[in-house]
Amino acid sequence: MTTTDGSSPLDVEIGALTGGSADLAQYAGKAVLIVNVASKCGLTPQYNGLEKLQERYAERGFTVLGVPCNQFLGQEPGSAEEIAEFCSATYGVTFPLTEKVEVNGEGRHALYERLVDVADAEGHSGDIRWNFEKFLIGRDGAVVARFSPQTEPESDEVVTAVESALG
């Protein structure tokens, strides 16, 4: 699955959580799980599973990329510093985080413009439904899978897709 215009989501620019560029081009040739994250959501404990995926597959050319978003009931209200501290102190997050962005609506970030047309296993495409919706980008830069917010990061479905993307 590629984006509707054949471009890669990794071709866009997005800032890092702590300032500067997140430089998505550095992930070319890697598998990337892009997840819109939030610190005050019922699904926030998924950070544990995301970090376990990061630890398990990083040496094989994989990374999780957390994208903070405050569009769902204001569940990511913190500043960049507060988000970084929460993720590190509470969940031991080592994977990169981008700046806080909008994933839906007129202010939707270009990264998500390139993701939302891809359907998940249930056929859902379009707007992000909630925090922790996941998109797996293959080594070739194409979107290879989309997972609902409720799909746990360490589920068989996600792990199988990651292993397949890593080859």
N, C-alpha and C positions, 0 to 999 in steps of 0.2 A: 504494500500500500504506500503510495506516495501522496504528497499533497496534490490538490487539484491542479496546480500549475507546474507540478513536477519538481518543485524546489524543496530543499531540505529545511526543516525547522531550525537546524543548526546554522543556517545562513543569516539569521537575524542578529541584531545587536540588543543586548540587555545588560543592565548594570548588575554588579555584584552587590550582595547585601551590605557589605562593609565599604562600599564606594568603588569607583573605577568600573572597568568593564568585566563582565563574567566571561568574556571571550569564548563563546560557544564553539568557535572554530577549533579550539584545542581538543574537542571531543570527536573530531573527524576520525573515522576508523575505529571508534569505540561504540559500544552499546550504551545507551543512556536511557534511564527511566526518569521521565519528567513528571513531577507530582506537584500539584498546587496544594500547599500546606497551610495549616493554621494552628495556633498555639492553644486556643480555647474551645476546641471542638470535641465532640464525643469520639471522633475518630483519631484524635491527636496521638493516642498510644501507638498508632501505626508507625510513628517515628522509630519505635523499637525494631520492627520488622524491616523498615527501610535501611536502618543502620546495619542490621545483620546481613542484608543483601550486599550492601556496600563492602563490608568486611569480607564476605565470602567470595565475591567476584572481582574486586578491584584489581587484583594482580592479573586477571585474565582480560583486562581492557574494558571494564564496566564502571559506570558511575551512576549514582542517583543524583538528580539535580532537583533540589527543593525550590519551589517558586511560591513565596508567601503571597497570600491574597486575602483581602479583608472584605470581599463582596458577599459573603454568606453569613448573615446575622452579625456582622462586625466581630468575627471570631479570631481575627489577627490584627488587633488594634495597636500593638506595640511599635516602637521605633525600631530602626535597624539594630541598634545596640541591644535593645530589650529582646528582640527575636533571637539574635545570635546567642545571647546569654542563656535564654530559656532552653534553646535547642541543645547547647553544649552541656549545661549544668543538669538538666532534667533527663535528657536522653543520650548524652554522649555523642551527639551527631558530629561526624567527621566529613560527611559529604558536603559539596558546595551548595550555597543558597544564593539565589539572585535577589535583586531588589524586589520590594513589594509591588505587584502589578495587578491590573484588572484582567480577568480571564473571559469576561462576558461583556456585552453591551458595546456602546459607541467607543468607549475607551479601551476596548480589548487590545492587549499587547500583540504586536506582530507575531511573536512566538506562538501564541494561541490561535491567531488567524490561520496559521499553517497546520494546526493540530485538529481543530474541532470538526472538520469534515470527515474525519476517519471514524468509522463505526466500531463499537465494541462487539463482543460475542452475541449480545442480545439485539444488535442492530441499532443501538442508539448512536446517533451522530448529532452534531450541532453543539449548542451551549453546554458548558460544564455544569453538571448537576449539583455538585457539592464539593467541599474540601476533600482532598486526597484522591481525586480522579487521576489516573495514571496513564501515561503514554510511553511505550517502548520504542526507541529509535534504534534501528539496526546500524551495523558498522558502515553501511553505505549511505547513511543519513536519511533513509526513508522510515516513515512510521510503520512499524510492523505489528503493533497491537495497542489496543485501548482497553483499559480496565475500569470498572465502576468504582466509585469511592468506597463501597463496602467490601471490595475484593482485598483481602489481606495481602500485604507485600510478600509474605512467605507461603502463600497458597501454591498448590501444585500448578495451577494455571499460570501464575506469574513466573515461578521458578522454571517451568518448562520453556516458557517463551524466552526468558533471559538466556538459558542454556543454549537454546536454538540460535538465538541472535549472536551468541559468542562463538558458535561453530564447534 
